[in-house]
Amino acid sequence: MKNHVLVDARWLEPPEPMERVLNALDALRPGQAIRFLIHREPLPLYGALRQMGYRHTTHRLEDGCFEVSIEAQTESGA
């Protein structure tokens, strides 16, 4: 089970949500993942995550916000 670091960037103006999640990625330790909350879908983040070797899943929450789970790719790419 992964230890999730919460990054709550709901209602912050750009570029602060992106800055917060990138800073959290820099501070991740092995076995940790990020739970990123934001009020709009962070489409520009997805390509950056892919290039940096992270995978993500995105879910829309009942309140209309988005939850993005981010973790490092395993060596097998899974």
PyMOL Python script that loads the backbone (N, CA, C, O; Angstrom):
from pymol import cmd

cmd.read_pdbstr("""\
ATOM      1  N   MET A   1       0.840  -1.193   0.000  1.00  0.00           N
ATOM      2  CA  MET A   1       0.000   0.000   0.000  1.00  0.00           C
ATOM      3  C   MET A   1       0.881   1.252   0.000  1.00  0.00           C
ATOM      4  O   MET A   1       1.813   1.367   0.795  1.00  0.00           O
ATOM      5  N   LYS A   2       0.581   2.154  -0.873  1.00  0.00           N
ATOM      6  CA  LYS A   2       1.364   3.387  -1.000  1.00  0.00           C
ATOM      7  C   LYS A   2       0.990   4.386   0.081  1.00  0.00           C
ATOM      8  O   LYS A   2      -0.164   4.468   0.500  1.00  0.00           O
ATOM      9  N   ASN A   3       1.975   5.134   0.522  1.00  0.00           N
ATOM     10  CA  ASN A   3       1.770   6.244   1.436  1.00  0.00           C
ATOM     11  C   ASN A   3       1.526   7.478   0.565  1.00  0.00           C
ATOM     12  O   ASN A   3       2.421   7.908  -0.162  1.00  0.00           O
ATOM     13  N   HIS A   4       0.320   8.049   0.634  1.00  0.00           N
ATOM     14  CA  HIS A   4      -0.027   9.182  -0.217  1.00  0.00           C
ATOM     15  C   HIS A   4       0.256  10.514   0.463  1.00  0.00           C
ATOM     16  O   HIS A   4      -0.063  10.717   1.634  1.00  0.00           O
ATOM     17  N   VAL A   5       0.863  11.410  -0.300  1.00  0.00           N
ATOM     18  CA  VAL A   5       1.100  12.781   0.115  1.00  0.00           C
ATOM     19  C   VAL A   5      -0.027  13.612  -0.506  1.00  0.00           C
ATOM     20  O   VAL A   5      -0.225  13.578  -1.720  1.00  0.00           O
ATOM     21  N   LEU A   6      -0.753  14.346   0.311  1.00  0.00           N
ATOM     22  CA  LEU A   6      -1.858  15.156  -0.188  1.00  0.00           C
ATOM     23  C   LEU A   6      -1.362  16.520  -0.646  1.00  0.00           C
ATOM     24  O   LEU A   6      -0.669  17.224   0.088  1.00  0.00           O
ATOM     25  N   VAL A   7      -1.731  16.882  -1.878  1.00  0.00           N
ATOM     26  CA  VAL A   7      -1.493  18.228  -2.408  1.00  0.00           C
ATOM     27  C   VAL A   7      -2.867  18.772  -2.781  1.00  0.00           C
ATOM     28  O   VAL A   7      -3.445  18.389  -3.798  1.00  0.00           O
ATOM     29  N   ASP A   8      -3.376  19.662  -1.950  1.00  0.00           N
ATOM     30  CA  ASP A   8      -4.698  20.243  -2.181  1.00  0.00           C
ATOM     31  C   ASP A   8      -4.520  21.618  -2.818  1.00  0.00           C
ATOM     32  O   ASP A   8      -4.178  22.589  -2.142  1.00  0.00           O
ATOM     33  N   ALA A   9      -4.758  21.686  -4.124  1.00  0.00           N
ATOM     34  CA  ALA A   9      -4.574  22.931  -4.863  1.00  0.00           C
ATOM     35  C   ALA A   9      -5.900  23.480  -5.376  1.00  0.00           C
ATOM     36  O   ALA A   9      -5.929  24.287  -6.305  1.00  0.00           O
ATOM     37  N   ARG A  10      -6.997  23.036  -4.765  1.00  0.00           N
ATOM     38  CA  ARG A  10      -8.304  23.527  -5.198  1.00  0.00           C
ATOM     39  C   ARG A  10      -8.395  25.027  -4.983  1.00  0.00           C
ATOM     40  O   ARG A  10      -8.027  25.553  -3.933  1.00  0.00           O
ATOM     41  N   TRP A  11      -8.898  25.697  -6.013  1.00  0.00           N
ATOM     42  CA  TRP A  11      -9.199  27.127  -6.038  1.00  0.00           C
ATOM     43  C   TRP A  11      -7.966  28.026  -6.056  1.00  0.00           C
ATOM     44  O   TRP A  11      -8.091  29.241  -5.905  1.00  0.00           O
ATOM     45  N   LEU A  12      -6.785  27.452  -6.236  1.00  0.00           N
ATOM     46  CA  LEU A  12      -5.586  28.273  -6.416  1.00  0.00           C
ATOM     47  C   LEU A  12      -5.480  28.661  -7.882  1.00  0.00           C
ATOM     48  O   LEU A  12      -5.913  27.922  -8.766  1.00  0.00           O
ATOM     49  N   GLU A  13      -4.903  29.821  -8.127  1.00  0.00           N
ATOM     50  CA  GLU A  13      -4.736  30.299  -9.501  1.00  0.00           C
ATOM     51  C   GLU A  13      -3.420  29.797 -10.084  1.00  0.00           C
ATOM     52  O   GLU A  13      -2.434  29.650  -9.362  1.00  0.00           O
ATOM     53  N   PRO A  14      -3.403  29.531 -11.412  1.00  0.00           N
ATOM     54  CA  PRO A  14      -2.163  29.121 -12.066  1.00  0.00           C
ATOM     55  C   PRO A  14      -1.094  30.204 -11.900  1.00  0.00           C
ATOM     56  O   PRO A  14      -1.426  31.389 -11.894  1.00  0.00           O
ATOM     57  N   PRO A  15       0.133  29.838 -11.770  1.00  0.00           N
ATOM     58  CA  PRO A  15       0.714  28.499 -11.898  1.00  0.00           C
ATOM     59  C   PRO A  15       0.859  27.757 -10.562  1.00  0.00           C
ATOM     60  O   PRO A  15       1.522  26.721 -10.509  1.00  0.00           O
ATOM     61  N   GLU A  16       0.255  28.264  -9.496  1.00  0.00           N
ATOM     62  CA  GLU A  16       0.481  27.679  -8.176  1.00  0.00           C
ATOM     63  C   GLU A  16       0.138  26.182  -8.072  1.00  0.00           C
ATOM     64  O   GLU A  16       0.912  25.446  -7.461  1.00  0.00           O
ATOM     65  N   PRO A  17      -0.977  25.693  -8.633  1.00  0.00           N
ATOM     66  CA  PRO A  17      -1.230  24.249  -8.533  1.00  0.00           C
ATOM     67  C   PRO A  17      -0.106  23.406  -9.155  1.00  0.00           C
ATOM     68  O   PRO A  17       0.323  22.408  -8.576  1.00  0.00           O
ATOM     69  N   MET A  18       0.357  23.814 -10.325  1.00  0.00           N
ATOM     70  CA  MET A  18       1.438  23.076 -10.992  1.00  0.00           C
ATOM     71  C   MET A  18       2.719  23.148 -10.161  1.00  0.00           C
ATOM     72  O   MET A  18       3.416  22.144 -10.010  1.00  0.00           O
ATOM     73  N   GLU A  19       3.029  24.311  -9.631  1.00  0.00           N
ATOM     74  CA  GLU A  19       4.231  24.468  -8.809  1.00  0.00           C
ATOM     75  C   GLU A  19       4.157  23.581  -7.573  1.00  0.00           C
ATOM     76  O   GLU A  19       5.147  22.950  -7.202  1.00  0.00           O
ATOM     77  N   ARG A  20       3.003  23.528  -6.940  1.00  0.00           N
ATOM     78  CA  ARG A  20       2.857  22.711  -5.729  1.00  0.00           C
ATOM     79  C   ARG A  20       3.027  21.230  -6.012  1.00  0.00           C
ATOM     80  O   ARG A  20       3.705  20.528  -5.263  1.00  0.00           O
ATOM     81  N   VAL A  21       2.417  20.748  -7.087  1.00  0.00           N
ATOM     82  CA  VAL A  21       2.527  19.319  -7.367  1.00  0.00           C
ATOM     83  C   VAL A  21       3.942  18.958  -7.818  1.00  0.00           C
ATOM     84  O   VAL A  21       4.436  17.886  -7.471  1.00  0.00           O
ATOM     85  N   LEU A  22       4.597  19.818  -8.576  1.00  0.00           N
ATOM     86  CA  LEU A  22       5.977  19.533  -8.993  1.00  0.00           C
ATOM     87  C   LEU A  22       6.924  19.545  -7.797  1.00  0.00           C
ATOM     88  O   LEU A  22       7.836  18.722  -7.724  1.00  0.00           O
ATOM     89  N   ASN A  23       6.718  20.469  -6.861  1.00  0.00           N
ATOM     90  CA  ASN A  23       7.537  20.477  -5.642  1.00  0.00           C
ATOM     91  C   ASN A  23       7.319  19.212  -4.826  1.00  0.00           C
ATOM     92  O   ASN A  23       8.266  18.665  -4.263  1.00  0.00           O
ATOM     93  N   ALA A  24       6.087  18.749  -4.760  1.00  0.00           N
ATOM     94  CA  ALA A  24       5.790  17.517  -4.031  1.00  0.00           C
ATOM     95  C   ALA A  24       6.455  16.315  -4.701  1.00  0.00           C
ATOM     96  O   ALA A  24       6.935  15.411  -4.017  1.00  0.00           O
ATOM     97  N   LEU A  25       6.484  16.301  -6.034  1.00  0.00           N
ATOM     98  CA  LEU A  25       7.151  15.215  -6.750  1.00  0.00           C
ATOM     99  C   LEU A  25       8.639  15.196  -6.427  1.00  0.00           C
ATOM    100  O   LEU A  25       9.225  14.128  -6.250  1.00  0.00           O
ATOM    101  N   ASP A  26       9.251  16.373  -6.350  1.00  0.00           N
ATOM    102  CA  ASP A  26      10.677  16.458  -6.026  1.00  0.00           C
ATOM    103  C   ASP A  26      10.978  15.909  -4.638  1.00  0.00           C
ATOM    104  O   ASP A  26      12.074  15.405  -4.391  1.00  0.00           O
ATOM    105  N   ALA A  27      10.009  16.005  -3.733  1.00  0.00           N
ATOM    106  CA  ALA A  27      10.213  15.581  -2.349  1.00  0.00           C
ATOM    107  C   ALA A  27       9.759  14.142  -2.073  1.00  0.00           C
ATOM    108  O   ALA A  27       9.903  13.658  -0.950  1.00  0.00           O
ATOM    109  N   LEU A  28       9.212  13.453  -3.081  1.00  0.00           N
ATOM    110  CA  LEU A  28       8.715  12.096  -2.862  1.00  0.00           C
ATOM    111  C   LEU A  28       9.830  11.146  -2.456  1.00  0.00           C
ATOM    112  O   LEU A  28      10.954  11.224  -2.952  1.00  0.00           O
ATOM    113  N   ARG A  29       9.489  10.255  -1.547  1.00  0.00           N
ATOM    114  CA  ARG A  29      10.401   9.194  -1.128  1.00  0.00           C
ATOM    115  C   ARG A  29       9.927   7.887  -1.742  1.00  0.00           C
ATOM    116  O   ARG A  29       8.777   7.781  -2.169  1.00  0.00           O
ATOM    117  N   PRO A  30      10.803   6.892  -1.790  1.00  0.00           N
ATOM    118  CA  PRO A  30      10.376   5.595  -2.335  1.00  0.00           C
ATOM    119  C   PRO A  30       9.131   5.079  -1.608  1.00  0.00           C
ATOM    120  O   PRO A  30       9.038   5.153  -0.383  1.00  0.00           O
ATOM    121  N   GLY A  31       8.191   4.562  -2.375  1.00  0.00           N
ATOM    122  CA  GLY A  31       6.963   4.025  -1.811  1.00  0.00           C
ATOM    123  C   GLY A  31       5.867   5.044  -1.605  1.00  0.00           C
ATOM    124  O   GLY A  31       4.757   4.685  -1.213  1.00  0.00           O
ATOM    125  N   GLN A  32       6.156   6.318  -1.863  1.00  0.00           N
ATOM    126  CA  GLN A  32       5.143   7.349  -1.720  1.00  0.00           C
ATOM    127  C   GLN A  32       4.506   7.662  -3.069  1.00  0.00           C
ATOM    128  O   GLN A  32       5.101   7.452  -4.126  1.00  0.00           O
ATOM    129  N   ALA A  33       3.290   8.165  -3.001  1.00  0.00           N
ATOM    130  CA  ALA A  33       2.552   8.632  -4.173  1.00  0.00           C
ATOM    131  C   ALA A  33       1.881   9.942  -3.788  1.00  0.00           C
ATOM    132  O   ALA A  33       1.848  10.306  -2.613  1.00  0.00           O
ATOM    133  N   ILE A  34       1.350  10.643  -4.768  1.00  0.00           N
ATOM    134  CA  ILE A  34       0.696  11.927  -4.517  1.00  0.00           C
ATOM    135  C   ILE A  34      -0.791  11.808  -4.798  1.00  0.00           C
ATOM    136  O   ILE A  34      -1.204  11.193  -5.781  1.00  0.00           O
ATOM    137  N   ARG A  35      -1.579  12.394  -3.934  1.00  0.00           N
ATOM    138  CA  ARG A  35      -3.020  12.571  -4.142  1.00  0.00           C
ATOM    139  C   ARG A  35      -3.206  14.075  -4.353  1.00  0.00           C
ATOM    140  O   ARG A  35      -3.130  14.857  -3.405  1.00  0.00           O
ATOM    141  N   PHE A  36      -3.450  14.467  -5.598  1.00  0.00           N
ATOM    142  CA  PHE A  36      -3.522  15.867  -6.012  1.00  0.00           C
ATOM    143  C   PHE A  36      -4.981  16.245  -6.233  1.00  0.00           C
ATOM    144  O   PHE A  36      -5.662  15.645  -7.066  1.00  0.00           O
ATOM    145  N   LEU A  37      -5.457  17.230  -5.495  1.00  0.00           N
ATOM    146  CA  LEU A  37      -6.827  17.720  -5.636  1.00  0.00           C
ATOM    147  C   LEU A  37      -6.807  19.080  -6.305  1.00  0.00           C
ATOM    148  O   LEU A  37      -6.033  19.960  -5.927  1.00  0.00           O
ATOM    149  N   ILE A  38      -7.669  19.244  -7.309  1.00  0.00           N
ATOM    150  CA  ILE A  38      -7.710  20.510  -8.052  1.00  0.00           C
ATOM    151  C   ILE A  38      -9.118  20.702  -8.614  1.00  0.00           C
ATOM    152  O   ILE A  38      -9.827  19.732  -8.885  1.00  0.00           O
ATOM    153  N   HIS A  39      -9.511  21.954  -8.785  1.00  0.00           N
ATOM    154  CA  HIS A  39     -10.876  22.271  -9.194  1.00  0.00           C
ATOM    155  C   HIS A  39     -11.107  22.213 -10.703  1.00  0.00           C
ATOM    156  O   HIS A  39     -12.245  22.344 -11.155  1.00  0.00           O
ATOM    157  N   ARG A  40     -10.062  22.023 -11.476  1.00  0.00           N
ATOM    158  CA  ARG A  40     -10.224  21.840 -12.925  1.00  0.00           C
ATOM    159  C   ARG A  40      -9.252  20.754 -13.361  1.00  0.00           C
ATOM    160  O   ARG A  40      -8.231  20.533 -12.710  1.00  0.00           O
ATOM    161  N   GLU A  41      -9.560  20.086 -14.441  1.00  0.00           N
ATOM    162  CA  GLU A  41      -8.677  19.001 -14.872  1.00  0.00           C
ATOM    163  C   GLU A  41      -7.336  19.580 -15.306  1.00  0.00           C
ATOM    164  O   GLU A  41      -7.297  20.486 -16.139  1.00  0.00           O
ATOM    165  N   PRO A  42      -6.245  19.074 -14.759  1.00  0.00           N
ATOM    166  CA  PRO A  42      -4.913  19.641 -15.029  1.00  0.00           C
ATOM    167  C   PRO A  42      -4.274  19.051 -16.287  1.00  0.00           C
ATOM    168  O   PRO A  42      -3.248  18.376 -16.203  1.00  0.00           O
ATOM    169  N   LEU A  43      -4.863  19.298 -17.427  1.00  0.00           N
ATOM    170  CA  LEU A  43      -4.396  18.703 -18.684  1.00  0.00           C
ATOM    171  C   LEU A  43      -2.911  18.951 -18.955  1.00  0.00           C
ATOM    172  O   LEU A  43      -2.234  18.020 -19.389  1.00  0.00           O
ATOM    173  N   PRO A  44      -2.361  20.153 -18.725  1.00  0.00           N
ATOM    174  CA  PRO A  44      -0.931  20.353 -18.996  1.00  0.00           C
ATOM    175  C   PRO A  44      -0.020  19.484 -18.125  1.00  0.00           C
ATOM    176  O   PRO A  44       1.120  19.211 -18.500  1.00  0.00           O
ATOM    177  N   LEU A  45      -0.513  19.056 -16.980  1.00  0.00           N
ATOM    178  CA  LEU A  45       0.296  18.236 -16.073  1.00  0.00           C
ATOM    179  C   LEU A  45       0.563  16.850 -16.647  1.00  0.00           C
ATOM    180  O   LEU A  45       1.631  16.287 -16.409  1.00  0.00           O
ATOM    181  N   TYR A  46      -0.370  16.296 -17.387  1.00  0.00           N
ATOM    182  CA  TYR A  46      -0.261  14.909 -17.828  1.00  0.00           C
ATOM    183  C   TYR A  46       0.981  14.636 -18.681  1.00  0.00           C
ATOM    184  O   TYR A  46       1.672  13.640 -18.465  1.00  0.00           O
ATOM    185  N   GLY A  47       1.264  15.496 -19.630  1.00  0.00           N
ATOM    186  CA  GLY A  47       2.453  15.320 -20.469  1.00  0.00           C
ATOM    187  C   GLY A  47       3.733  15.453 -19.666  1.00  0.00           C
ATOM    188  O   GLY A  47       4.690  14.711 -19.884  1.00  0.00           O
ATOM    189  N   ALA A  48       3.750  16.401 -18.734  1.00  0.00           N
ATOM    190  CA  ALA A  48       4.931  16.587 -17.889  1.00  0.00           C
ATOM    191  C   ALA A  48       5.169  15.339 -17.043  1.00  0.00           C
ATOM    192  O   ALA A  48       6.310  14.904 -16.890  1.00  0.00           O
ATOM    193  N   LEU A  49       4.110  14.765 -16.495  1.00  0.00           N
ATOM    194  CA  LEU A  49       4.253  13.555 -15.688  1.00  0.00           C
ATOM    195  C   LEU A  49       4.827  12.411 -16.517  1.00  0.00           C
ATOM    196  O   LEU A  49       5.722  11.694 -16.069  1.00  0.00           O
ATOM    197  N   ARG A  50       4.312  12.252 -17.709  1.00  0.00           N
ATOM    198  CA  ARG A  50       4.779  11.186 -18.605  1.00  0.00           C
ATOM    199  C   ARG A  50       6.270  11.361 -18.900  1.00  0.00           C
ATOM    200  O   ARG A  50       7.032  10.397 -18.845  1.00  0.00           O
ATOM    201  N   GLN A  51       6.679  12.574 -19.209  1.00  0.00           N
ATOM    202  CA  GLN A  51       8.089  12.843 -19.526  1.00  0.00           C
ATOM    203  C   GLN A  51       8.999  12.607 -18.326  1.00  0.00           C
ATOM    204  O   GLN A  51      10.160  12.231 -18.490  1.00  0.00           O
ATOM    205  N   MET A  52       8.479  12.826 -17.123  1.00  0.00           N
ATOM    206  CA  MET A  52       9.282  12.669 -15.910  1.00  0.00           C
ATOM    207  C   MET A  52       9.235  11.250 -15.358  1.00  0.00           C
ATOM    208  O   MET A  52       9.869  10.970 -14.341  1.00  0.00           O
ATOM    209  N   GLY A  53       8.500  10.350 -16.003  1.00  0.00           N
ATOM    210  CA  GLY A  53       8.471   8.962 -15.580  1.00  0.00           C
ATOM    211  C   GLY A  53       7.432   8.637 -14.518  1.00  0.00           C
ATOM    212  O   GLY A  53       7.609   7.701 -13.739  1.00  0.00           O
ATOM    213  N   TYR A  54       6.360   9.398 -14.484  1.00  0.00           N
ATOM    214  CA  TYR A  54       5.279   9.143 -13.540  1.00  0.00           C
ATOM    215  C   TYR A  54       4.041   8.703 -14.292  1.00  0.00           C
ATOM    216  O   TYR A  54       3.834   9.074 -15.448  1.00  0.00           O
ATOM    217  N   ARG A  55       3.223   7.911 -13.626  1.00  0.00           N
ATOM    218  CA  ARG A  55       1.922   7.555 -14.180  1.00  0.00           C
ATOM    219  C   ARG A  55       0.857   8.174 -13.279  1.00  0.00           C
ATOM    220  O   ARG A  55       1.116   8.512 -12.124  1.00  0.00           O
ATOM    221  N   HIS A  56      -0.338   8.314 -13.830  1.00  0.00           N
ATOM    222  CA  HIS A  56      -1.407   8.950 -13.059  1.00  0.00           C
ATOM    223  C   HIS A  56      -2.757   8.339 -13.414  1.00  0.00           C
ATOM    224  O   HIS A  56      -2.943   7.749 -14.479  1.00  0.00           O
ATOM    225  N   THR A  57      -3.671   8.502 -12.500  1.00  0.00           N
ATOM    226  CA  THR A  57      -5.078   8.203 -12.767  1.00  0.00           C
ATOM    227  C   THR A  57      -5.862   9.404 -12.264  1.00  0.00           C
ATOM    228  O   THR A  57      -5.523   9.998 -11.240  1.00  0.00           O
ATOM    229  N   THR A  58      -6.909   9.754 -12.990  1.00  0.00           N
ATOM    230  CA  THR A  58      -7.711  10.927 -12.648  1.00  0.00           C
ATOM    231  C   THR A  58      -9.154  10.507 -12.457  1.00  0.00           C
ATOM    232  O   THR A  58      -9.708   9.731 -13.235  1.00  0.00           O
ATOM    233  N   HIS A  59      -9.749  11.042 -11.397  1.00  0.00           N
ATOM    234  CA  HIS A  59     -11.165  10.783 -11.111  1.00  0.00           C
ATOM    235  C   HIS A  59     -11.852  12.113 -10.830  1.00  0.00           C
ATOM    236  O   HIS A  59     -11.303  12.976 -10.146  1.00  0.00           O
ATOM    237  N   ARG A  60     -13.041  12.263 -11.356  1.00  0.00           N
ATOM    238  CA  ARG A  60     -13.843  13.442 -11.044  1.00  0.00           C
ATOM    239  C   ARG A  60     -14.608  13.162  -9.758  1.00  0.00           C
ATOM    240  O   ARG A  60     -15.252  12.121  -9.623  1.00  0.00           O
ATOM    241  N   LEU A  61     -14.535  14.086  -8.826  1.00  0.00           N
ATOM    242  CA  LEU A  61     -15.195  13.932  -7.540  1.00  0.00           C
ATOM    243  C   LEU A  61     -16.634  14.439  -7.605  1.00  0.00           C
ATOM    244  O   LEU A  61     -17.001  15.150  -8.540  1.00  0.00           O
ATOM    245  N   GLU A  62     -17.436  14.081  -6.627  1.00  0.00           N
ATOM    246  CA  GLU A  62     -18.841  14.489  -6.599  1.00  0.00           C
ATOM    247  C   GLU A  62     -19.020  16.002  -6.617  1.00  0.00           C
ATOM    248  O   GLU A  62     -20.013  16.504  -7.144  1.00  0.00           O
ATOM    249  N   ASP A  63     -18.061  16.733  -6.041  1.00  0.00           N
ATOM    250  CA  ASP A  63     -18.172  18.195  -5.990  1.00  0.00           C
ATOM    251  C   ASP A  63     -17.701  18.870  -7.280  1.00  0.00           C
ATOM    252  O   ASP A  63     -17.688  20.098  -7.362  1.00  0.00           O
ATOM    253  N   GLY A  64     -17.309  18.073  -8.298  1.00  0.00           N
ATOM    254  CA  GLY A  64     -16.864  18.622  -9.576  1.00  0.00           C
ATOM    255  C   GLY A  64     -15.364  18.826  -9.662  1.00  0.00           C
ATOM    256  O   GLY A  64     -14.845  19.119 -10.739  1.00  0.00           O
ATOM    257  N   CYS A  65     -14.658  18.679  -8.553  1.00  0.00           N
ATOM    258  CA  CYS A  65     -13.197  18.789  -8.553  1.00  0.00           C
ATOM    259  C   CYS A  65     -12.594  17.486  -9.079  1.00  0.00           C
ATOM    260  O   CYS A  65     -13.312  16.520  -9.339  1.00  0.00           O
ATOM    261  N   PHE A  66     -11.291  17.472  -9.230  1.00  0.00           N
ATOM    262  CA  PHE A  66     -10.585  16.302  -9.734  1.00  0.00           C
ATOM    263  C   PHE A  66      -9.579  15.817  -8.708  1.00  0.00           C
ATOM    264  O   PHE A  66      -8.964  16.605  -7.989  1.00  0.00           O
ATOM    265  N   GLU A  67      -9.426  14.499  -8.656  1.00  0.00           N
ATOM    266  CA  GLU A  67      -8.404  13.859  -7.826  1.00  0.00           C
ATOM    267  C   GLU A  67      -7.467  13.120  -8.766  1.00  0.00           C
ATOM    268  O   GLU A  67      -7.890  12.245  -9.521  1.00  0.00           O
ATOM    269  N   VAL A  68      -6.195  13.478  -8.714  1.00  0.00           N
ATOM    270  CA  VAL A  68      -5.196  12.833  -9.563  1.00  0.00           C
ATOM    271  C   VAL A  68      -4.243  12.080  -8.652  1.00  0.00           C
ATOM    272  O   VAL A  68      -3.605  12.675  -7.783  1.00  0.00           O
ATOM    273  N   SER A  69      -4.148  10.776  -8.849  1.00  0.00           N
ATOM    274  CA  SER A  69      -3.185   9.954  -8.115  1.00  0.00           C
ATOM    275  C   SER A  69      -1.951   9.815  -8.989  1.00  0.00           C
ATOM    276  O   SER A  69      -2.044   9.429 -10.154  1.00  0.00           O
ATOM    277  N   ILE A  70      -0.796  10.132  -8.420  1.00  0.00           N
ATOM    278  CA  ILE A  70       0.456  10.147  -9.183  1.00  0.00           C
ATOM    279  C   ILE A  70       1.464   9.252  -8.478  1.00  0.00           C
ATOM    280  O   ILE A  70       1.649   9.344  -7.264  1.00  0.00           O
ATOM    281  N   GLU A  71       2.116   8.383  -9.249  1.00  0.00           N
ATOM    282  CA  GLU A  71       3.180   7.555  -8.686  1.00  0.00           C
ATOM    283  C   GLU A  71       4.223   7.289  -9.758  1.00  0.00           C
ATOM    284  O   GLU A  71       3.957   7.416 -10.953  1.00  0.00           O
ATOM    285  N   ALA A  72       5.420   6.916  -9.304  1.00  0.00           N
ATOM    286  CA  ALA A  72       6.503   6.633 -10.235  1.00  0.00           C
ATOM    287  C   ALA A  72       6.187   5.379 -11.019  1.00  0.00           C
ATOM    288  O   ALA A  72       5.569   4.448 -10.502  1.00  0.00           O
ATOM    289  N   GLN A  73       6.615   5.359 -12.265  1.00  0.00           N
ATOM    290  CA  GLN A  73       6.489   4.153 -13.084  1.00  0.00           C
ATOM    291  C   GLN A  73       7.398   3.092 -12.489  1.00  0.00           C
ATOM    292  O   GLN A  73       8.480   3.407 -11.993  1.00  0.00           O
ATOM    293  N   THR A  74       6.970   1.840 -12.533  1.00  0.00           N
ATOM    294  CA  THR A  74       7.856   0.760 -12.143  1.00  0.00           C
ATOM    295  C   THR A  74       8.795   0.484 -13.305  1.00  0.00           C
ATOM    296  O   THR A  74       8.549   0.928 -14.426  1.00  0.00           O
ATOM    297  N   GLU A  75       9.854  -0.237 -13.041  1.00  0.00           N
ATOM    298  CA  GLU A  75      10.825  -0.516 -14.088  1.00  0.00           C
ATOM    299  C   GLU A  75      10.217  -1.259 -15.260  1.00  0.00           C
ATOM    300  O   GLU A  75      10.670  -1.117 -16.396  1.00  0.00           O
ATOM    301  N   SER A  76       9.176  -2.063 -14.981  1.00  0.00           N
ATOM    302  CA  SER A  76       8.533  -2.816 -16.058  1.00  0.00           C
ATOM    303  C   SER A  76       7.540  -1.944 -16.833  1.00  0.00           C
ATOM    304  O   SER A  76       6.989  -2.367 -17.850  1.00  0.00           O
ATOM    305  N   GLY A  77       7.311  -0.675 -16.318  1.00  0.00           N
ATOM    306  CA  GLY A  77       6.379   0.216 -16.989  1.00  0.00           C
ATOM    307  C   GLY A  77       4.963   0.045 -16.524  1.00  0.00           C
ATOM    308  O   GLY A  77       4.057   0.705 -17.034  1.00  0.00           O
ATOM    309  N   ALA A  78       4.750  -0.832 -15.564  1.00  0.00           N
ATOM    310  CA  ALA A  78       3.399  -1.094 -15.067  1.00  0.00           C
ATOM    311  C   ALA A  78       2.928  -0.013 -14.132  1.00  0.00           C
ATOM    312  O   ALA A  78       1.809  -0.081 -13.623  1.00  0.00           O
TER     313      ALA A  78
END
""", "prot")
cmd.dss("prot")
cmd.show_as("cartoon", "prot")
cmd.util.cbc("prot")
cmd.orient("prot")
